[in-house]
Amino acid sequence: MTKFTKLALIALFGMAITTTTASAADAEKGLKLYSKKLKEVCGMPGSDFTIKHTTDEWTAIIEEGKMEDEIKAICGDDAEIKEKLVPFIGDFAVEYSSDSGNVPAC
């Protein structure tokens, strides 16, 4: 292998690890936000909230820009969260969705 190929592979591997870590960080922030801002209003732990949909369903809701509406549909109209925080709740929902096999600690 040439030096360039080795360097390219190392860079690709490094980017893959960084991307995975960044994604998990967003889900963790979403978990903390859910616990702090929505758990009491929703009247359910995060595990009950996230299993309302599969990974694909949560992803579709996020891509359509309807995450805020879905939070209100599940938790009621009293569930309000700042628009800039909604993506973190979305990442949390996807990470711990019904078909993910992951269970949040909240």
C-alpha angles and dihedrals in degrees: 000000000000123000090248093055092049091049092049092051092049091050092049092049091049092051091049092054092046092050092051092049093049091051093051090049091057091051090049091051088049090052091053092047092049091050092048103037110021112022095083094040092048092045093220139088119257092257091062091047096050097047091062087092142021123249091262093049093050090047091052091049091051094046091050090052093241100120094109090051091049092051089054092045091054100036104027133251092294090070104100126166131170113266093237090059096050094086090059091053087049092053089048092051093049094046093052101031122144095267098040098084090224123121121201120228098232 
